[in-house]
Amino acid sequence: MPQRIAIVTTSFPRDEGDPSGHFVRANACELQRQGNEVVVVAPPAGGAFGWPGVAARVQERPLRALEAAAWIVRTRTALARMKVDRVIAHWAVPCAWPLGVAASAELDVVSHGGDVRLLVAAPAIVRHHVVRAIAAHARAWRFVSATLRDELLASLDASTRRRVERIAVIEAPPLHLPDVAEAVARLRGELAGKRVAVSVGRLVPGKRVGRAIEHFGSRADLDVLYVIGDGPERGRLERRVKREGGDVRFLGTVSRRDALAWIGAADLLIHASEAEGLSTVLREAEALGTPVAVIGA
């Protein structure tokens, strides 16, 4: 039976060119195709949440932290009054707690990675309070990988761990790819004669793009590395490339379609992220038939 569902998220694409939260939009589209009415509850553009991540955005403008707190307070009140059958919270913090637990509807939680790492890093008393509150309200807590679930479980006491285990589900989020075949063919024509690698993601410390650049420099079979994405690490990385040499080109933030076209046209995707729940870019490369080099610690 169709339901009225509220998706609560801090990351949702504002338009086709926005690279953030496309997996949340894929979830919304899937639910709509099933006949449900979907209401997306997300913060306004320009605040603390969005590309290239809340930490980088607050560091850039500290007052954004106050804007984020105000949005959380308003949204918690709105959810408590909202007439919906189910709430799906993408990210345990802050979307499940303190927001989703305020609703009277069924609660599903989806953890993608950063939220679990935030909980694990929190003081034990805070972590257990938040996790117990979520487990008490949630019908299901979906983790995009077993590794992510186990990382959280290992940080909990026995009682809290059992509560989470009862509702834990491992489920990869839907992956919807637009047709970029023409764009891929065009790029391949422009790049003809060059062996091309790409690195795709936010330029923040956890993505370890410097390691991707190092790996590219060690490969005699590659001619050029295109770095797709932006963030606070860009200036440091550009200075490093200028100092050390190598044909590394920074493209900045591009639309998701353009990022997919670059992935599809490349000979290799270099992925060096420190930790991922389930890397979307690796799934995209696999779908597009692009080989991947995953760089460990």
Long-range contacts (C-beta under 8 A, 24 or more apart in sequence): 2-34, 2-35, 2-36, 2-37, 3-36, 3-37, 3-84, 3-85, 3-86, 4-36, 4-37, 4-39, 4-83, 4-84, 4-85, 4-86, 5-31, 5-36, 5-37, 5-38, 5-39, 5-84, 5-85, 5-86, 5-87, 5-88, 6-38, 6-39, 6-40, 6-41, 6-79, 6-82, 6-84, 6-86, 6-87, 6-88, 6-103, 6-105, 7-31, 7-38, 7-39, 7-40, 7-41, 7-87, 7-88, 7-90, 8-41, 8-42, 8-75, 8-79, 8-87, 8-88, 8-89, 8-90, 8-95, 8-96, 8-99, 8-100, 9-40, 9-41, 9-42, 9-89, 9-90, 9-91, 9-95, 10-42, 10-43, 10-49, 10-54, 10-90, 10-91, 10-94, 10-95, 11-42, 11-49, 11-50, 11-90, 11-91, 12-40, 12-42, 13-256, 14-45, 16-255, 16-256, 16-257, 17-255, 17-256, 17-257, 18-51, 18-255, 18-256, 19-51, 19-229, 19-253, 19-254, 19-255, 19-256, 19-259, 20-50, 20-51, 21-90, 22-176, 22-256, 22-280, 23-112, 23-173, 23-174, 23-175, 23-280, 24-90, 26-173, 26-174, 26-175, 26-176, 27-88, 27-90, 27-110, 27-173, 27-174, 29-174, 29-176, 30-174, 39-82, 39-84, 41-75, 41-78, 41-79, 41-99, 43-68, 43-71, 43-75, 44-71, 47-71, 51-202, 51-230, 51-253, 52-202, 52-203, 52-204, 52-229, 52-230, 52-231, 52-232, 52-253, 53-114, 53-202, 53-204, 53-231, 55-204, 56-202, 56-204, 56-231, 56-232, 59-232, 60-232, 72-98, 72-99, 75-99, 76-102, 77-102, 79-103, 80-104, 91-115, 92-116, 92-119, 92-130, 92-134, 92-141, 93-118, 93-119, 93-130, 96-134, 96-137, 96-138, 97-130, 97-133, 97-134, 100-134, 100-137, 100-138, 101-133, 101-134, 101-136, 101-137, 106-139, 107-134, 107-137, 107-138, 107-139, 108-138, 108-139, 108-140, 108-141, 108-142, 109-134, 109-138, 109-140, 109-141, 109-142, 110-142, 110-144, 110-173, 111-141, 111-142, 111-143, 111-144, 111-148, 111-149, 111-152, 111-277, 112-144, 112-148, 112-173, 112-277, 112-278, 113-144, 113-148, 113-275, 113-276, 113-277, 113-278, 114-277, 116-143, 116-148, 116-151, 116-152, 116-277, 117-151, 117-275, 119-152, 119-155, 120-151, 120-152, 120-155, 124-155, 127-155, 127-156, 128-156, 128-157, 128-160, 131-156, 131-160, 131-163, 131-164, 132-160, 132-163, 135-160, 135-163, 135-164, 135-166, 135-167, 136-163, 138-167, 139-167, 140-167, 140-169, 141-167, 141-168, 141-169, 142-169, 142-170, 142-171, 143-168, 143-169, 143-170, 143-171, 143-277, 144-170, 144-171, 144-172, 144-173, 144-277, 144-278, 145-170, 145-172, 145-277, 145-278, 146-170, 147-277, 148-277, 148-278, 172-278, 172-283, 173-278, 175-280, 175-283, 175-284, 175-287, 177-260, 177-284, 177-287, 177-288, 178-256, 178-257, 178-260, 180-257, 180-260, 180-261, 180-264, 180-288, 181-264, 183-257, 183-258, 183-260, 183-261, 183-264, 184-261, 184-264, 184-265, 184-288, 186-261, 187-261, 187-262, 187-264, 187-265, 188-265, 191-265, 194-223, 194-224, 195-221, 195-222, 195-223, 195-224, 195-267, 195-268, 196-222, 196-223, 196-224, 196-225, 196-226, 196-265, 196-266, 196-267, 196-268, 197-222, 197-224, 197-225, 197-226, 197-266, 197-267, 197-268, 197-269, 197-270, 197-293, 198-225, 198-226, 198-227, 198-228, 198-262, 198-263, 198-266, 198-268, 198-269, 198-270, 199-225, 199-226, 199-227, 199-228, 199-229, 199-269, 199-270, 199-271, 199-272, 200-228, 200-229, 200-259, 200-262, 200-263, 200-269, 200-281, 201-228, 201-229, 201-271, 201-273, 201-281, 202-229, 202-230, 202-231, 203-227, 203-229, 203-230, 203-231, 203-232, 203-233, 203-234, 203-237, 204-231, 204-232, 204-233, 205-233, 205-274, 206-273, 206-274, 206-275, 207-231, 207-233, 207-272, 207-273, 207-274, 208-272, 208-273, 208-274, 208-295, 209-233, 209-237, 209-272, 210-237, 210-240, 210-272, 211-272, 211-295, 212-270, 212-271, 212-272, 212-295, 213-237, 213-240, 213-241, 213-246, 213-248, 215-270, 215-272, 215-293, 215-295, 216-246, 216-248, 216-270, 217-244, 217-246, 222-267, 222-268, 223-247, 224-248, 224-249, 225-249, 225-270, 226-251, 226-262, 226-266, 227-251, 228-252, 228-254, 228-259, 228-262, 229-253, 260-284, 260-288, 263-288, 263-290, 264-288, 264-289, 264-290, 266-290, 267-291, 268-292, 268-293, 269-293, 270-295, 271-295
